[in-house]
């Protein structure tokens, strides 16, 4: 039996750092567009970035404890270690940490609200409530096939358009449109997660889309999400919503293809590589978009 990690290491496992590129991607995309429009504001951008990271971490911590309490996390789990299930931290400790994390996110939201008003308050409150309600509360979204929709909304439009809004004060057509590919790729991360956990989720009564439509359906969803994210770019460039130079995002295709190959050829724990690869794709997509804007 492996030795129990220390308190700090346990919390490092709980925040699941490999998932954080998903939170960074939307903020990076929104900030890139704000910069291109001449309204980049470094303090607001950093506040939005740290708020997004805290929301992602808070969601990870909430999922850790609520999935355990609902019986979805067992010793047969194929994904990264869940600290509550493993006994590294108690449910009380994890819930207390969750409260602190969301409180810090709310403080950053209040700062942004002093710049842009009540819109930020409502968006932040919705993000926190959704993060908790994903696996907690009387109607956990992830247990009723709604996880994909909410991940798309909060990692796509809310993250990209929200980041743009706190810097500019309005939302451009480009910000709305570019929220779509980011949201699609991040949703694909969730699809891999649900594909890997399909059998355990079915036993626990967690009705994800992967459970509803099976392995083939989940793989099809993944392929459609990734294809749509990349195919939307030439259309937006042709319509002059974004500069044609932003087709640089296609340089992230090798990472996306490698992750897709893993999704379609591997099962179980081996899908963790596709999970990481899809997260890297989301980050690179946004980074390369900014590079494209630099050359435009």
C-alpha positions, -999 to 999 in steps of 0.1 A, spaced: 0 0 0 14 34 -9 21 59 18 -5 85 25 6 119 11 10 150 33 -17 176 38 -3 200 11 3 173 -14 -32 160 -8 -46 194 -16 -24 196 -47 -41 163 -58 -75 177 -50 -71 208 -72 -61 186 -102 -36 210 -119 -38 192 -152 -74 204 -157 -64 241 -153 -55 248 -190 -92 245 -197 -99 275 -174 -70 295 -189 -81 290 -225 -112 311 -224 -96 340 -205 -67 339 -230 -90 341 -259 -111 370 -245 -79 389 -236 -65 384 -270 -96 399 -286 -96 428 -261 -59 434 -270 -67 434 -307 -94 459 -302 -71 482 -283 -87 477 -249 -65 452 -231 -64 459 -194 -38 439 -175 -53 441 -140 -88 431 -152 -73 403 -173 -54 389 -144 -84 392 -121 -105 373 -146 -77 347 -150 -74 340 -113 -112 340 -109 -115 314 -136 -87 293 -121 -104 295 -87 -137 285 -102 -121 255 -119 -103 245 -87 -135 249 -67 -154 228 -91 -128 201 -90 -129 201 -52 -167 201 -51 -168 171 -76 -143 153 -54 -164 153 -23 -199 152 -38 -191 123 -62 -178 104 -32 -209 111 -12 -231 99 -40 -211 67 -45 -198 76 -80 -161 74 -68 -150 40 -57 -118 20 -54 -123 10 -90 -120 46 -103 -99 48 -135 -91 86 -133 -67 106 -112 -69 101 -74 -98 116 -57 -87 126 -22 -120 121 -4 -124 86 -18 -88 77 -11 -91 90 25 -64 116 21 -88 144 33 -121 142 51 -153 154 35 -155 182 61 -120 193 51 -127 193 14 -160 212 19 -143 238 40 -116 242 14 -143 245 -13 -160 274 6 -126 292 9 -119 288 -28 -152 301 -39 -150 330 -14 -117 341 -30 -133 338 -65 -162 359 -53 -138 386 -40 -122 389 -74 -156 390 -89 -165 419 -66 -134 438 -78 -145 433 -114 -180 443 -106 -167 477 -94 -155 482 -129 -184 467 -149 -214 466 -126 -241 440 -118 -236 419 -149 -204 406 -134 -221 398 -101 -248 377 -118 -223 359 -140 -200 351 -111 -229 339 -89 -242 317 -117 -207 303 -122 -202 294 -85 -237 279 -82 -232 258 -114 -198 246 -102 -214 233 -70 -246 220 -87 -225 200 -112 -223 171 -87 -239 186 -56 -274 197 -45 -308 181 -51 -305 181 -89 -268 175 -98 -264 186 -134 -237 160 -142 -260 132 -131 -287 142 -155 -268 146 -188 -266 184 -185 -229 186 -178 -219 190 -214 -242 220 -219 -231 238 -188 -194 232 -195 -198 247 -229 -217 277 -216 -193 286 -188 -160 277 -205 -171 291 -238 -194 322 -239 -191 330 -201 -153 328 -201 -144 344 -234 -172 370 -237 -170 376 -199 -132 383 -200 -137 406 -230 -165 424 -213 -146 432 -181 -119 448 -202 -139 466 -229 -174 471 -213 -192 455 -242 -190 423 -262 -180 422 -298 -193 398 -325 -158 382 -326 -158 376 -289 -192 358 -291 -181 337 -321 -147 328 -307 -163 316 -275 -177 287 -295 -145 268 -305 -131 272 -270 -163 259 -254 -164 230 -278 -129 218 -271 -133 221 -233 -166 202 -236 -146 175 -254 -124 172 -223 -156 163 -203 -166 138 -230 -132 120 -225 -137 120 -188 -172 105 -191 -161 80 -217 -134 67 -194 -158 65 -164 -187 51 -184 -191 18 -165 -185 32 -131 -210 61 -137 -236 36 -150 -233 16 -118 -236 47 -97 -266 60 -115 -247 89 -129 -265 95 -163 -240 113 -184 -244 115 -221 -218 88 -224 -241 66 -203 -271 75 -223 -256 70 -257 -229 45 -250 -192 43 -260 -198 48 -297 -220 78 -290 -194 94 -267 -167 89 -293 -189 104 -320 -197 134 -298 -160 139 -292 -152 139 -329 -180 163 -337 -169 188 -310 -133 188 -321 -141 190 -358 -166 219 -353 -140 238 -333 -115 237 -361 -139 240 -391 -156 271 -377 -123 291 -381 -121 293 -419 -158 303 -420 -151 331 -395 -120 342 -414 -140 342 -447 -167 363 -431 -140 386 -418 -152 382 -382 -116 375 -373 -84 381 -394 -73 353 -417 -40 351 -398 -58 335 -369 -59 303 -389 -27 298 -369 -49 279 -345 -47 250 -370 -10 245 -359 -25 229 -328 -41 201 -350 -13 176 -344 -20 176 -306 -58 174 -313 -53 145 -337 -31 126 -312 -57 130 -285 -84 119 -309 -65 88 -319 -62 79 -282 -100 84 -277 -108 60 -306 -82 33 -299 -78 31 -261 -100 24 -231 -99 28 -193 -69 45 -177 -52 50 -211 -78 76 -219 -62 99 -193 -36 107 -220 -64 119 -242 -78 140 -213 -45 158 -209 -41 161 -247 -75 177 -252 -67 202 -224 -34 210 -241 -53 215 -274 -76 240 -258 -47 260 -244 -27 259 -276 -57 269 -297 -62 301 -277 -24 308 -276 -20 303 -313 -51 326 -319 -33 354 -301 -1 347 -322 -23 350 -353 -35 384 -341 0 395 -335 8 389 -372 -24 403 -385 
